[in-house]
Amino acid sequence: MIQRKRSLMTALALLFFILPGFGQSQIQSLADLDRENASIASKIKQIRGIEGKTLGISQFPSENLLSPLGKYWRENLINLLAATGLRIISGSAPVEYEIGGEIVDLGETVRIFTRLIDKANSAVTMAWTTDLVKTPYLAGLLVYPEGAPVARDAYEDDTNNPVELTVNTLIARTLGENDTDWFFISPTENMRAAVETHGSVDTMMELYGGSVFLRRDDDGGEAENAKITWYFEAGKTYTIMVMGYSRDTTGAYTISCTPFEETDKALEPNNAMGTASPISIGDIVPAFLFAGDEDWYSFNLPANQRIYISTTGNMDTHLTLYNSQGIELAQDDDSGADSNARIIGSLEPGLYYVRVREYEGREEGDYTLSTSSRIEKNIDSYENDDIQTQAKEITLGEIQQRNFTDSDDTDWVFFTIVSPGVYQIRAYGESSLELDTFIGLYDEHQSLIIEDDDGGQGYSSLLRRQLYPGRYYIKVECLDDDPEGNYLLSVTQG
């Protein structure tokens, strides 16, 4: 019996070495981790003389703490080795050999040390290293129990020395209590890119251009991760701050910067009136909006024209039209198809600006801006009055003769009353009551009070309403595809 034990010890002594790492494996799922775990179990089973010996499997801590990765590695070894017929002993019963180790976070790599220990003399008789690329999935398995202290990573202290974040790379970090991590991006060429965190830690992110705050995000990425998409300009330095959602949010995470193909690279940066992209009426412009972004365009009109500005795409866009002094002339949200925006109006010669944004400023995506115009004919003396800021006045008892230049023409009118009472507003065809008018009454804050389609004779519009002193606006539209003839508009009391 003594001779046989010496033979086993001799064999194990000859096998005593540390195998080199098997290369850095990409872990994207538990199946990938099972494959690496099974490789270690297979090598343990092949050790000569291990069969028949009692084996205990101890923990695989990281920084003296147990993570889901360490727990899973241990439990999987127990199941895999038990399935081969080896004598796995649980609990505090004495064993002849013990398998254990630890997990070391090396930043972009996670290294798992697995050792076979002879309990008779506490000697390490065999050891293996398993190197795993720290993917976002693997980082999620390195989260420590809530309330457990988290070790400072190798990049600390980075408050005054931010870590450079380059494109298409992952940087592994840890957040301790009251911790903030700082990074910087210095692009060599203009790029639109997404900066986001990965893992199971609830992170928040802030982006700065120099000392200027640009944007903040909490849960814009997957799960509770943060994500900011921005147009980064070459030659500028941007600073990123990552922190936990609350002061006691701690754990491991990774951060990346991923550029993507731009559909409007030639247009950016056009985020303000001063950097508006010049376009010509008739242009069709493919573009992109990221979260919190807005795009500005400018165009010149050489003569009075009726202009049509609209967006197409899957985004809920919002359009605003300004004159050369930056005064808002019109805005629209959903007049186009599928939550797209559309502005139609008659404009005088001059320089104009258009601002495009996503309605809530949270979504990002592609859109197309389309513009067109036509020289107006049969223009009445009240034009331009297509938008509320261009409204022309009508006095009580006055009858104005007007016309629609086409089915998209809209006329805005305002009137003022000084005495409360019931007032009547009419819009009807001068030569035919078949002209289909539609009127809306608005208060001075642009809120709709009441509207009418066919309340008068034929297809005429008629409103009666108790009103109080103040200014009111009337919006007159035509529901005919090809309106013909003039219409008459009046406001009377009684």
C-alpha positions in Angstrom: 0.0 0.0 0.0 2.9 2.3 0.8 4.6 1.5 -2.5 1.4 2.3 -4.4 1.0 5.6 -2.7 4.6 6.5 -3.6 4.0 5.6 -7.2 1.0 8.0 -7.3 3.0 10.8 -5.7 5.9 10.2 -8.2 3.5 10.4 -11.1 1.9 13.6 -9.8 5.4 15.1 -9.2 6.3 14.4 -12.8 3.1 16.2 -13.9 3.7 19.2 -11.6 3.7 22.2 -13.9 1.4 25.2 -14.8 -0.1 24.8 -18.2 0.0 27.9 -20.3 -3.3 29.7 -20.9 -5.4 28.3 -23.7 -5.6 31.6 -25.4 -8.2 34.3 -24.7 -11.6 32.9 -25.3 -14.7 35.0 -26.2 -17.4 34.4 -23.7 -20.8 35.5 -25.0 -23.1 32.9 -23.3 -23.1 30.2 -20.6 -22.5 27.7 -23.4 -19.1 29.3 -24.0 -18.3 29.2 -20.3 -19.4 25.6 -20.1 -16.9 24.7 -22.9 -14.0 26.3 -21.0 -15.1 24.6 -17.7 -15.4 21.2 -19.4 -11.9 21.5 -20.7 -10.5 21.9 -17.1 -12.7 19.0 -15.9 -11.4 16.8 -18.7 -7.8 17.4 -17.8 -8.4 16.7 -14.1 -10.1 13.4 -14.9 -7.1 12.4 -17.1 -4.6 12.6 -14.1 -3.2 9.2 -13.4 -4.2 7.8 -10.1 -6.9 10.4 -9.4 -9.7 7.8 -9.7 -10.8 6.4 -6.4 -9.4 9.4 -4.5 -11.7 11.7 -2.6 -12.0 15.2 -4.0 -13.4 18.4 -2.5 -14.2 21.5 -4.6 -13.6 24.8 -2.9 -14.6 28.3 -3.9 -13.2 30.6 -6.6 -13.3 34.1 -5.1 -12.3 37.3 -6.8 -10.8 40.0 -4.5 -11.9 37.8 -1.6 -15.5 38.1 -2.8 -17.7 35.5 -4.5 -19.1 36.6 -7.8 -21.7 34.7 -10.0 -18.8 33.7 -12.2 -16.9 32.1 -9.3 -20.0 30.3 -8.0 -20.9 29.0 -11.5 -17.3 27.8 -12.2 -17.3 25.8 -8.9 -20.8 24.3 -9.3 -20.1 23.3 -12.9 -16.8 21.5 -11.9 -18.7 19.6 -9.2 -21.3 18.4 -11.7 -18.8 17.6 -14.5 -16.4 15.7 -12.3 -19.2 13.8 -10.5 -20.5 12.7 -13.9 -17.2 11.1 -14.7 -17.3 8.8 -11.6 -14.8 10.7 -9.5 -15.5 10.7 -5.7 -16.7 14.3 -5.0 -17.1 15.0 -1.3 -19.2 18.0 -0.1 -19.3 19.6 3.3 -16.6 19.4 5.9 -15.6 15.7 5.6 -11.8 15.2 5.1 -10.7 14.6 1.5 -7.4 13.5 -0.1 -7.3 16.2 -2.8 -9.0 19.6 -3.2 -9.6 21.6 -6.3 -9.9 25.4 -5.9 -8.5 28.7 -7.1 -9.4 32.3 -7.7 -10.5 34.8 -10.4 -8.4 37.8 -11.3 -9.8 40.8 -13.2 -6.9 42.0 -15.4 -8.9 44.8 -17.1 -9.6 43.5 -20.6 -9.0 39.9 -19.6 -10.4 37.7 -16.8 -8.0 35.0 -15.7 -9.3 31.9 -13.7 -6.7 30.0 -11.8 -7.7 26.3 -11.1 -5.4 24.3 -8.8 -5.3 20.6 -7.6 -3.9 20.5 -4.0 -2.7 17.4 -2.1 -4.3 17.8 1.3 -1.7 15.6 2.9 1.1 18.2 2.5 -0.9 21.2 1.1 1.2 21.1 -2.1 -0.1 22.3 -5.4 0.3 19.3 -7.6 -1.2 20.7 -10.7 -2.5 24.1 -11.9 -4.2 25.6 -15.0 -4.9 29.2 -16.2 -7.9 30.0 -18.2 -7.9 33.4 -20.0 -11.2 34.9 -21.0 -11.8 38.2 -23.0 -13.9 40.5 -20.8 -16.9 40.7 -22.9 -20.0 42.6 -21.7 -21.6 39.3 -20.9 -18.7 38.1 -18.8 -18.5 41.4 -17.0 -22.1 40.9 -16.0 -21.0 37.7 -14.2 -18.4 39.5 -12.1 -20.9 41.5 -10.2 -20.4 41.2 -6.4 -23.1 40.8 -3.8 -25.0 44.0 -3.0 -23.2 45.9 -0.3 -19.9 44.2 -0.8 -16.8 46.4 -1.2 -15.5 46.7 -4.7 -11.8 46.9 -5.4 -10.4 50.0 -7.1 -9.5 49.2 -10.7 -6.0 49.8 -12.2 -7.1 53.1 -13.8 -7.7 54.9 -10.5 -7.3 57.7 -9.6 -8.6 59.1 -13.0 -10.4 62.2 -11.8 -7.6 64.5 -13.0 -6.2 61.9 -15.4 -9.0 60.6 -17.6 -8.6 57.3 -19.5 -8.5 57.5 -23.3 -11.5 55.8 -24.9 -10.7 54.8 -28.5 -13.1 53.5 -31.0 -14.2 49.8 -31.2 -12.5 48.9 -27.9 -13.8 47.7 -24.5 -12.4 49.1 -21.2 -13.3 47.2 -18.1 -13.8 49.3 -15.0 -15.3 49.0 -11.5 -17.4 51.5 -9.6 -16.9 51.7 -5.9 -19.1 53.6 -3.4 -19.2 57.4 -4.3 -17.0 56.6 -7.3 -16.8 58.4 -10.6 -14.8 57.2 -13.6 -13.5 59.7 -16.2 -12.7 59.1 -19.9 -11.8 61.2 -22.9 -12.2 61.0 -26.7 -10.0 62.9 -29.1 -11.1 61.9 -32.6 -8.8 62.3 -35.5 -11.7 62.6 -37.9 -15.3 63.7 -37.7 -17.5 60.8 -36.6 -20.9 60.0 -35.2 -20.5 57.4 -32.4 -22.3 55.8 -29.5 -20.6 55.7 -26.1 -22.2 53.2 -23.9 -21.7 51.0 -20.8 -22.3 47.3 -20.6 -23.0 45.0 -17.7 -25.5 44.7 -14.8 -24.5 47.9 -13.0 -27.1 50.8 -13.2 -24.8 53.5 -14.6 -25.3 57.1 -15.5 -23.2 59.1 -18.0 -22.4 62.7 -18.8 -20.7 64.1 -21.9 -18.7 67.4 -21.9 -17.1 69.3 -24.7 -14.2 70.9 -22.9 -15.8 72.4 -19.9 -19.2 72.7 -21.6 -21.9 70.2 -20.5 -23.4 68.5 -23.6 -25.7 65.7 -22.5 -26.7 63.3 -19.7 -28.1 59.8 -19.9 -29.3 57.2 -17.4 -30.9 54.1 -19.1 -30.5 54.8 -22.8 -28.6 51.6 -23.4 -29.5 48.0 -22.8 -31.1 47.2 -19.4 -29.9 49.9 -17.0 -26.8 50.9 -18.9 -26.1 54.4 -20.2 -25.7 55.4 -23.8 -25.0 58.7 -25.5 -24.8 59.1 -29.3 -23.0 62.2 -30.4 -21.3 63.9 -33.4 -17.6 64.1 -32.4 -15.6 66.6 -34.3 -12.0 66.0 -35.3 -9.4 68.0 -33.3 -11.7 68.4 -30.2 -11.5 66.6 -26.9 -14.6 65.3 -25.2 -14.8 64.1 -21.6 -17.1 61.4 -20.3 -18.0 60.8 -16.7 -19.6 57.5 -15.6 -21.1 57.1 -12.2 -23.6 54.8 -10.4 -27.3 55.7 -10.3 -26.9 56.2 -6.6 -24.0 56.8 -4.3 -24.0 53.1 -3.2 -24.3 51.6 -6.7 -21.1 49.5 -7.1 -19.8 46.8 -9.4 -17.9 46.0 -12.6 -18.8 47.3 -16.0 -17.3 47.9 -19.4 -17.5 51.0 -21.7 -17.1 51.2 -25.4 -17.1 53.8 -28.2 -18.6 52.6 -31.5 -18.8 54.8 -34.6 -21.4 54.0 -37.2 -22.1 54.9 -40.8 -23.3 58.4 -41.3 -25.9 59.4 -43.8 -25.3 63.1 -43.4 -21.6 63.4 -42.7 -21.3 66.3 -45.2 -24.0 68.3 -43.4 -22.7 68.1 -39.8 -22.2 70.0 -37.6 -25.5 71.8 -38.3 -26.9 71.9 -34.8 -27.5 75.6 -34.7 -28.7 78.5 -36.9 -25.2 79.8 -37.2 -24.0 76.4 -38.7 -27.1 75.7 -40.8 -26.5 73.6 -43.9 -27.5 75.6 -47.0 -30.0 73.8 -49.3 -32.0 74.8 -52.4 -35.8 74.6 -52.7 -36.4 71.4 -54.6 -33.7 69.4 -52.7 -34.3 66.0 -51.2 -31.9 65.7 -48.3 -31.2 62.3 -46.5 -30.1 62.9 -42.9 -29.8 61.5 -39.4 -31.0 62.6 -36.0 -29.4 61.2 -32.8 -31.0 61.5 -29.4 -31.0 65.2 -28.3 -29.9 66.3 -31.8 -31.4 69.0 -34.1 -30.5 69.8 -37.7 -30.6 73.3 -39.1 -31.0 74.2 -42.8 -31.1 77.5 -44.7 -32.5 78.5 -48.1 -33.1 81.7 -50.1 -36.2 82.6 -52.0 -35.8 85.0 -55.0 -39.5 85.8 -55.3 -42.9 85.3 -53.6 -43.4 81.5 -53.6 -45.6 78.9 -51.9 -43.2 76.5 -50.2 -43.7 72.9 -49.1 -41.3 71.5 -46.5 -41.8 68.0 -45.2 -40.0 65.0 -43.7 -40.4 61.3 -44.4 -39.2 58.3 -42.4 -40.0 56.3 -39.3 -39.3 59.1 -36.8 -41.7 61.5 -35.1 -40.2 64.7 -36.4 -40.9 68.3 -35.6 -40.3 71.2 -38.0 -39.9 74.9 -37.2 -39.5 77.7 -39.8 -37.7 81.0 -39.1 -37.0 84.2 -41.0 -33.6 85.7 -41.3 -33.9 87.4 -38.0 -34.5 84.1 -36.2 -38.2 84.9 -35.6 -40.4 81.8 -35.6 -42.9 81.8 -38.5 -44.4 78.3 -38.3 -44.0 75.0 -36.6 -45.5 71.5 -37.1 -45.5 68.1 -35.6 -47.7 65.5 -37.3 -49.2 67.1 -40.4 -47.3 64.7 -42.6 -47.7 61.0 -43.0 -46.7 58.6 -40.2 -45.9 61.2 -37.5 -43.8 63.2 -39.9 -43.9 67.0 -40.0 -45.0 69.3 -42.8 -45.1 73.1 -43.3 -46.9 74.8 -46.2 -46.9 78.5 -46.5 -46.5 81.6 -48.8 -43.2 83.4 -48.3 -41.7 86.6 -49.5 -38.2 86.9 -51.0 -35.5 86.4 -48.4 -33.4 84.0 -46.3 -35.2 81.4 -44.2 -34.1 78.7 -41.7 -35.6 75.3 -41.0 -35.0 73.3 -37.8 -35.6 69.6 -37.7 -35.7 67.6 -34.4 -37.2 64.4 -33.0 -40.4 65.4 -31.1 -39.3 64.2 -27.7 -35.5 64.4 -28.3 -35.0 60.8 -27.1 -35.0 58.7 -30.3 -32.5 58.5 -33.1 -32.8 57.5 -36.7 -32.8 58.4 -40.4 -35.1 60.9 -42.1 -35.4 62.7 -45.4 -36.1 66.4 -45.7 -38.0 67.4 -48.9 -38.6 70.9 -50.2 -40.5 72.3 -53.1 -42.3 75.5 -54.2 -44.4 77.1 -56.9 -45.1 80.6 -58.0 -48.4 81.6 -56.7 -51.3 82.8 -58.9 -54.6 84.4 -58.0 -53.1 85.8 -54.8 -55.5 87.9 -52.8 -54.4 91.1 -51.1 -54.1 89.5 -47.7 -51.3 87.2 -48.5 -48.9 86.2 -47.0 -51.2 84.9 -44.2 -50.5 81.1 -44.2 -49.2 81.0 -40.6 -50.5 82.5 -37.4 -47.7 85.0 -37.1 -48.7 86.4 -40.4 -52.4 86.8 -39.5 -54.2 89.8 -40.9 -56.8 91.8 -39.0 -60.5 91.8 -39.6 -62.8 94.2 -37.8 -66.3 93.6 -36.5 -68.9 93.9 -39.2 -66.3 93.8 -42.0 -66.7 91.4 -44.9 -63.4 90.4 -46.5 -63.2 88.9 -50.0 -60.5 86.2 -50.1 -59.5 83.1 -52.1 -57.6 79.8 -51.8 -54.6 79.5 -54.0 -54.9 75.7 -53.8 -56.2 73.0 -51.5 -53.3 73.4 -49.1 -53.7 77.2 -48.7 -54.5 78.3 -45.2 -55.6 81.9 -44.2 -55.0 83.3 -40.7 -57.0 86.2 -39.4 -57.2 88.0 -36.0 -59.8 90.2 -34.4 -60.1 92.0 -31.1 -63.2 92.5 -29.0 -63.7 94.8 -26.0 -67.2 93.7 -24.9 -68.3 90.3 -23.8 -71.1 88.7 -25.9 -72.0 86.1 -28.5 -70.1 86.5 -31.7 -70.7 84.9 -35.1 -67.9 83.9 -37.6 -68.8 82.9 -41.2 -66.8 81.7 -44.2 -68.8 81.0 -47.4 -68.3 80.9 -51.1 -69.1 84.2 -52.9 -70.5 82.7 -56.0 -71.4 79.1 -54.8 -72.2 77.7 -51.4 -70.5 74.4 -52.7 -67.1 75.9 -51.7 -66.2 73.7 -48.7 -64.7 75.9 -46.0 -63.5 74.9 -42.6 -62.8 77.3 -39.8 -61.1 77.1 -36.3 -61.2 79.7 -33.5 -58.1 80.1 -31.3 -57.3 82.2 -28.3 -54.3 84.5 -28.0 -52.2 81.5 -26.7 -52.8 79.5 -29.9 -55.2 77.1 -28.1 -58.1 75.8 -30.1 -61.5 77.0 -28.8 -63.9 75.6 -31.3 -64.0 74.6 -35.0 -66.7 74.0 -37.7 -67.0 72.5 -41.1 -70.6 72.7 -42.5 -72.4 74.7 -39.9 -73.7 77.2 -42.4 -75.6 76.9 -45.6 -74.4 74.3 -48.1 -70.7 73.6 -47.3 -70.2 77.0 -45.6 -68.8 77.3 -42.1 -70.5 79.1 -39.3 -69.5 79.5 -35.6 -71.4 81.1 -32.8 -69.6 81.5 -29.4 -69.8 83.5 -26.2 -66.5 85.4 -26.1 -64.8 87.8 -23.7 -62.5 90.8 -24.3 -59.3 89.9 -25.9 -57.6 88.9 -29.2 -58.7 85.9 -31.1 -57.4 84.1 -34.2 -59.3 82.4 -37.1 -57.8 79.7 -39.2 -59.7 79.2 -42.5 -59.0 76.1 -44.7 -60.6 74.6 -47.8 -61.6 70.9 -48.0 -62.0 71.0 -51.8 -59.2 69.3 -54.0 -59.4 72.2 -56.5 -61.0 75.2 -54.9 -62.6 77.8 -57.3 -63.9 81.3 -56.7 -63.6 83.7 -53.8 -64.9 83.2 -50.4 -66.2 85.8 -47.9 -65.2 86.1 -44.2 -67.0 88.0 -41.6 -67.1 88.5 -37.8 -70.3 90.0 -36.2 -71.8 90.3 -32.8 -75.2 88.8 -32.0 
